[in-house]
Amino acid sequence: MTETGAREVVHVRAPGKINVSLAVGAVMEDGYHDVATTYQAVSLYEEIRAYPADDFSVSFTGDFDLSGVPLDASNLAIKAAQLLARKAKYRGGVRLEIQKNVPIAGGMGGGSADAAAAILAVEKVWHLELSKEVKLAAAASLGADVPFALLGGSASGLGVGDDLKSIKQTSELHWVLVPSDFGLSTPSVFAELDRIRTKRNQDPTTVKNASMSARLTTALRVGASAEEIAPLLHNDLQEAAVSLRPELQQILDLEQQVFALRAIVSGSGPTIAFLARDANDAITIASRLRTYGQQAIV
């Protein structure tokens, strides 16, 4: 998360993320699932500019279809701003202008990044002084991925993904992202996973607890190569995402044709992340994916 400010405008950048591992445990009493995930922020940023205003508003630009993005109080960035206003007893508002660069409803936390960026932006534009604890608590109340969007870097996440512990990653990983022209709602993907488990006579409320991949965490910390990390990637939601949108399997199957180390669904999907050996390999993989008619983002 980076930010710059002037007297009348504050500019904040917030990164999208990939879940390089995602284990899903039982459905808890509150309806959420127990998860254990390894987040990794990527160099694909949402850009937010905030201006002082009398009320709250948000607008979007970007290369994606923005028609389904809400502009009212249901928008996560507006929710974040209004939450901070209530906490700080601030009587004014803010105008948010957001450049969308992270795929929408793509499993990369773009909306969460918007909310996290909004928290930092309104803090600056309203000249507030909020503790890290207050901002993280506000982020957690907005969604499971928002605290990580505020933290950035790499981190393990337990609970619903918001119990975070930073990982001092020394491995440099290069990804090629293939977005889809459709989105997947996170609740629907979790529900599909429950349906699949039930069909296999697994009770979604009693499956084993999700646990972190200690091997992956260690590999990231000690600077393991992409080749060593590739077999450690895992996503329990991948099968559910493919079940809902079978065409995703065709993209995953391009892994060998484009000579990627691994291909995984990012989060709840539908964005698919191809792991490359290095920066040059990522460019080559992206070029190969485009020959198969896929949009590819390095």
C-alpha positions as CSV (number, residue, x, y, z in Angstrom):
1,M,0.0,0.0,0.0
2,T,1.5,3.3,-1.0
3,E,0.1,6.8,-0.7
4,T,0.8,10.4,-1.7
5,G,-1.0,13.5,-0.6
6,A,-1.6,17.2,-1.2
7,R,-3.9,19.6,0.4
8,E,-6.9,18.9,-1.8
9,V,-6.3,15.3,-3.0
10,V,-4.9,12.1,-1.6
11,H,-3.6,9.3,-3.9
12,V,-3.4,5.7,-2.6
13,R,-2.4,2.5,-4.4
14,A,-3.5,-0.9,-3.1
15,P,-2.4,-4.2,-4.5
16,G,-4.4,-7.2,-5.7
17,K,-3.6,-10.6,-4.2
18,I,-3.2,-14.2,-5.1
19,N,-3.9,-17.0,-2.6
20,V,-0.9,-19.2,-3.2
21,S,-2.4,-21.7,-0.8
22,L,-6.0,-21.9,0.4
23,A,-7.3,-24.7,2.6
24,V,-11.0,-24.7,3.6
25,G,-12.3,-26.3,6.7
26,A,-15.7,-26.7,8.3
27,V,-18.6,-24.3,8.0
28,M,-18.8,-22.5,11.4
29,E,-21.9,-21.5,13.3
30,D,-21.9,-18.0,11.8
31,G,-22.0,-19.5,8.3
32,Y,-18.4,-18.6,7.4
33,H,-15.8,-21.3,6.7
34,D,-12.7,-21.9,8.7
35,V,-9.8,-21.2,6.3
36,A,-6.0,-21.3,6.3
37,T,-4.5,-19.3,3.5
38,T,-1.2,-17.8,2.3
39,Y,-1.8,-14.4,0.7
40,Q,0.7,-12.8,-1.7
41,A,0.2,-9.2,-2.9
42,V,1.1,-8.7,-6.5
43,S,2.2,-5.7,-8.5
44,L,-1.2,-5.0,-10.0
45,Y,-2.7,-2.0,-8.2
46,E,-6.0,-0.3,-7.7
47,E,-5.5,3.5,-7.9
48,I,-7.7,5.7,-5.6
49,R,-7.8,9.4,-5.4
50,A,-9.8,11.0,-2.6
51,Y,-11.1,14.6,-2.5
52,P,-12.9,16.4,0.4
53,A,-16.6,16.6,-0.2
54,D,-19.9,17.3,1.7
55,D,-21.2,13.8,1.0
56,F,-19.9,10.3,-0.1
57,S,-19.5,9.3,-3.7
58,V,-17.4,6.9,-5.8
59,S,-16.7,6.6,-9.5
60,F,-14.7,4.1,-11.5
61,T,-12.6,3.9,-14.6
62,G,-10.7,1.0,-16.1
63,D,-10.5,-1.5,-19.0
64,F,-13.0,-3.9,-17.4
65,D,-16.8,-4.0,-17.7
66,L,-17.8,-1.6,-14.9
67,S,-21.5,-1.8,-15.4
68,G,-22.0,-4.2,-12.4
69,V,-19.9,-2.2,-9.9
70,P,-22.2,-0.5,-7.4
71,L,-21.9,3.3,-7.0
72,D,-24.1,3.6,-3.9
73,A,-23.6,2.8,-0.2
74,S,-23.3,-0.9,-0.9
75,N,-19.9,-0.3,-2.5
76,L,-17.1,-1.5,-0.2
77,A,-15.0,1.7,-0.6
78,I,-18.0,3.8,0.4
79,K,-18.7,1.5,3.3
80,A,-15.1,1.9,4.5
81,A,-15.2,5.7,4.2
82,Q,-18.6,5.9,6.1
83,L,-17.3,3.5,8.8
84,L,-14.2,5.7,9.4
85,A,-16.4,8.8,9.5
86,R,-18.6,7.3,12.2
87,K,-15.6,6.1,14.2
88,A,-13.9,9.6,14.0
89,K,-17.2,11.5,14.4
90,Y,-16.3,13.3,11.1
91,R,-19.3,15.2,9.7
92,G,-18.0,15.7,6.1
93,G,-17.7,13.3,3.2
94,V,-15.3,12.3,0.5
95,R,-15.3,11.8,-3.3
96,L,-13.5,8.7,-4.4
97,E,-12.2,8.2,-7.9
98,I,-11.0,4.6,-8.5
99,Q,-8.9,3.3,-11.4
100,K,-9.7,-0.5,-11.6
101,N,-6.7,-2.6,-12.6
102,V,-7.5,-5.7,-10.6
103,P,-10.0,-8.1,-12.3
104,I,-13.5,-7.5,-11.0
105,A,-15.0,-10.4,-9.0
106,G,-11.9,-12.3,-10.1
107,G,-10.7,-13.8,-6.8
108,M,-7.9,-11.3,-6.5
109,G,-9.3,-9.0,-3.8
110,G,-9.9,-5.9,-5.9
111,G,-12.9,-4.7,-3.9
112,S,-11.0,-5.4,-0.7
113,A,-8.1,-3.4,-2.0
114,D,-10.5,-0.5,-2.8
115,A,-11.8,-0.6,0.8
116,A,-8.3,-0.7,2.3
117,A,-7.2,2.1,0.2
118,A,-10.3,4.1,1.1
119,I,-9.4,3.7,4.8
120,L,-6.0,5.2,4.3
121,A,-7.2,7.8,1.9
122,V,-9.9,9.3,4.1
123,E,-7.6,9.2,7.1
124,K,-5.3,11.5,5.1
125,V,-7.9,13.7,3.4
126,W,-9.7,14.3,6.7
127,H,-6.5,14.8,8.7
128,L,-7.2,12.0,11.2
129,E,-4.7,10.2,13.3
130,L,-5.8,6.6,13.7
131,S,-3.8,3.8,15.2
132,K,-2.9,0.7,13.2
133,E,-5.2,-1.3,15.5
134,V,-8.2,0.9,14.7
135,K,-7.6,0.7,11.0
136,L,-7.2,-3.1,11.0
137,A,-10.3,-3.5,13.2
138,A,-12.3,-1.4,10.7
139,A,-10.9,-3.5,7.8
140,A,-11.8,-6.8,9.5
141,S,-15.4,-5.6,9.9
142,L,-15.6,-4.9,6.1
143,G,-14.5,-8.4,4.9
144,A,-12.1,-11.2,5.4
145,D,-9.6,-10.0,2.7
146,V,-9.6,-6.3,3.6
147,P,-7.1,-6.6,6.5
148,F,-4.5,-8.2,4.2
149,A,-5.1,-5.6,1.5
150,L,-4.2,-3.0,4.3
151,L,-1.1,-5.0,5.3
152,G,0.2,-6.1,1.9
153,G,3.3,-8.2,1.3
154,S,2.9,-11.8,2.1
155,A,1.0,-13.3,5.1
156,S,-0.7,-16.3,6.5
157,G,-4.4,-15.9,7.3
158,L,-6.4,-18.1,9.7
159,G,-10.0,-17.9,10.9
160,V,-11.9,-16.5,8.0
161,G,-8.6,-15.2,6.6
162,D,-8.3,-12.1,8.7
163,D,-6.1,-13.5,11.5
164,L,-2.9,-12.4,9.9
165,K,0.8,-13.1,10.4
166,S,3.3,-11.5,8.1
167,I,5.7,-13.7,6.1
168,K,9.1,-12.3,5.4
169,Q,9.2,-13.7,1.9
170,T,12.6,-13.7,0.1
171,S,11.5,-15.7,-2.9
172,E,10.6,-13.5,-5.9
173,L,7.7,-15.0,-7.8
174,H,6.5,-14.0,-11.3
175,W,2.9,-14.6,-12.4
176,V,0.9,-14.4,-15.5
177,L,-2.8,-13.7,-14.8
178,V,-5.7,-14.8,-17.1
179,P,-8.9,-12.9,-16.2
180,S,-12.3,-14.0,-17.4
181,D,-15.1,-11.9,-18.9
182,F,-17.4,-13.1,-16.1
183,G,-17.1,-13.0,-12.3
184,L,-17.7,-15.5,-9.6
185,S,-19.2,-14.6,-6.2
186,T,-17.2,-15.9,-3.3
187,P,-20.3,-17.1,-1.4
188,S,-21.5,-19.1,-4.4
189,V,-18.1,-20.8,-4.7
190,F,-18.0,-21.8,-1.0
191,A,-21.6,-23.1,-1.3
192,E,-20.5,-25.2,-4.3
193,L,-17.6,-26.7,-2.3
194,D,-20.1,-27.6,0.4
195,R,-22.4,-29.2,-2.2
196,I,-19.5,-31.2,-3.6
197,R,-18.4,-32.4,-0.1
198,T,-22.0,-33.4,0.8
199,K,-22.2,-35.4,-2.4
200,R,-19.1,-37.2,-1.3
201,N,-20.7,-38.0,2.1
202,Q,-18.5,-35.4,3.8
203,D,-20.4,-33.2,6.3
204,P,-19.4,-29.6,5.6
205,T,-19.8,-28.7,9.3
206,T,-17.5,-31.5,10.5
207,V,-14.7,-31.7,8.0
208,K,-11.2,-31.3,9.5
209,N,-9.9,-28.0,10.5
210,A,-8.0,-26.0,7.8
211,S,-4.2,-25.9,8.4
212,M,-1.4,-23.9,7.0
213,S,1.2,-25.3,4.6
214,A,4.3,-25.1,6.8
215,R,6.4,-26.3,3.8
216,L,5.2,-23.4,1.6
217,T,5.7,-20.8,4.3
218,T,9.3,-22.1,4.9
219,A,10.0,-22.1,1.2
220,L,8.9,-18.5,0.8
221,R,11.0,-17.4,3.8
222,V,14.2,-19.2,2.7
223,G,14.1,-18.0,-0.9
224,A,13.2,-21.2,-2.6
225,S,13.0,-21.1,-6.4
226,A,9.8,-21.0,-8.3
227,E,10.4,-24.5,-9.4
228,E,10.6,-25.6,-5.8
229,I,7.5,-23.6,-4.8
230,A,5.3,-24.7,-7.7
231,P,4.3,-28.2,-6.3
232,L,3.3,-26.6,-3.0
233,L,0.6,-24.4,-4.5
234,H,-2.9,-25.5,-3.6
235,N,-6.5,-24.2,-3.6
236,D,-9.4,-26.1,-2.1
237,L,-11.9,-23.8,-3.9
238,Q,-10.5,-24.6,-7.4
239,E,-12.7,-27.6,-7.9
240,A,-15.8,-25.7,-6.9
241,A,-14.9,-22.8,-9.2
242,V,-14.4,-25.2,-12.1
243,S,-17.7,-27.0,-11.3
244,L,-19.5,-23.7,-11.6
245,R,-17.7,-22.6,-14.7
246,P,-16.3,-25.7,-16.5
247,E,-14.6,-23.5,-19.2
248,L,-12.0,-22.6,-16.5
249,Q,-10.6,-26.2,-16.8
250,Q,-9.7,-25.5,-20.5
251,I,-7.5,-22.6,-19.3
252,L,-5.9,-24.6,-16.5
253,D,-5.1,-27.3,-19.1
254,L,-2.9,-24.8,-21.0
255,E,-0.3,-25.1,-18.2
256,Q,1.8,-27.6,-20.1
257,Q,1.2,-26.1,-23.6
258,V,2.6,-22.7,-22.4
259,F,5.3,-24.3,-20.3
260,A,4.2,-22.8,-17.0
261,L,5.4,-24.3,-13.8
262,R,1.8,-24.4,-12.4
263,A,-1.6,-23.0,-13.0
264,I,-4.1,-22.4,-10.2
265,V,-7.4,-20.6,-9.7
266,S,-6.8,-17.4,-7.6
267,G,-9.0,-17.4,-4.5
268,S,-12.6,-18.1,-5.4
269,G,-11.8,-17.4,-9.1
270,P,-12.3,-17.1,-11.9
271,T,-8.8,-15.5,-12.5
272,I,-6.2,-18.1,-13.2
273,A,-2.6,-17.5,-12.1
274,F,0.3,-19.2,-14.1
275,L,3.6,-19.4,-12.2
276,A,6.7,-18.6,-14.3
277,R,10.3,-19.4,-13.7
278,D,11.4,-15.7,-13.8
279,A,10.5,-12.4,-15.3
280,N,11.5,-13.2,-18.9
281,D,9.7,-16.6,-18.7
282,A,6.5,-14.7,-17.6
283,I,6.6,-12.6,-20.7
284,T,7.1,-15.7,-22.8
285,I,4.2,-17.5,-21.1
286,A,1.9,-14.5,-21.6
287,S,2.8,-14.4,-25.3
288,R,2.0,-18.1,-25.6
289,L,-1.3,-17.7,-23.8
290,R,-2.4,-14.9,-26.2
291,T,-1.8,-17.3,-29.1
292,Y,-4.6,-19.4,-27.5
293,G,-6.9,-16.4,-27.4
294,Q,-6.4,-15.6,-23.7
295,Q,-5.9,-12.2,-22.2
296,A,-2.7,-12.4,-20.2
297,I,-1.4,-9.9,-17.6
298,V,2.2,-10.2,-16.4
